[in-house]
Amino acid sequence: MPRYDYRCRTCGDTFEVSRPMARSSDPAACPAGHADTVKLLSTVAVGGTAPAPASKGAGGGGGCCGGGCCG
């Protein structure tokens, strides 16, 4: 289930709420009981590795001649 970050405008605390995406825009009360909260913009971290660059001269190195100089 997705987690959404909120900040309380009254006390300044930030907190998370887990809820279905269909309820993502519903208001969330601060754990301290305050109702004046705003949903924060969250960033997504994606892990993994980047593909290795093609080596020159192996047919995928770029340039008009596969990485060599065409002069």
N, C-alpha and C positions, 0 to 999 in steps of 0.2 A: 504494500500500500504506500502511495507517495507521501512524503513529508513536506510540509510547507512551513516556511519561516515567517514569523510575525514579530513586530516590535510594538510595545505598549507606549503610547504617547504620554501617558500619565506618569509612569514610573521609569520608563526608559529601558526596561528589561526586554531581552529577545527570547523567544521560545519557539518550539516546534509543535506542529499539530499533524498527526497522521490521520488522513481521511481519504475517501475515494475521490477520484478525479471529478466525478459528477458534482461533488460538494466543494470543489476547490475555491470557489468565490464566496462561500458562506463566511459570515463574520466569525471571528474567534475571540473569546474572552481571555484576558491575561490570567495566568495562574493566581495572581494576587487579587483577582476579582474586578479589575478595571475593564470597561467595555470599549474604550477608545484605542483601538489597535489598527495597525496597517500591515498588510501582507508585503513581505520583502521580495525583491527579485532574486531568485536563486540561480546559481551557476551550476552547470553540470560538468563533472570531471569524467573524462573518458580515458581509460587506461589502454595500454597496448604499445606496440612498437611500430615505428614508421618503416615502410618498405625500404630495402636497401637500394641505393641509386645504381642504375645500370652502368657497367664499366665501359669505358671508351673502347671502340674497336670491336665490340661484341654485338653490333647491330642495333643497339638502342641507346647509344651515347649522345645523340643529338647532332645538330649540324647537318649539312646537306650530304655528307659522306659517312654518316655513322660516327661522327665525332672527330674526323680528320679535317684537315684544311684542304679545301678544293681550289688550289690556285694554280 
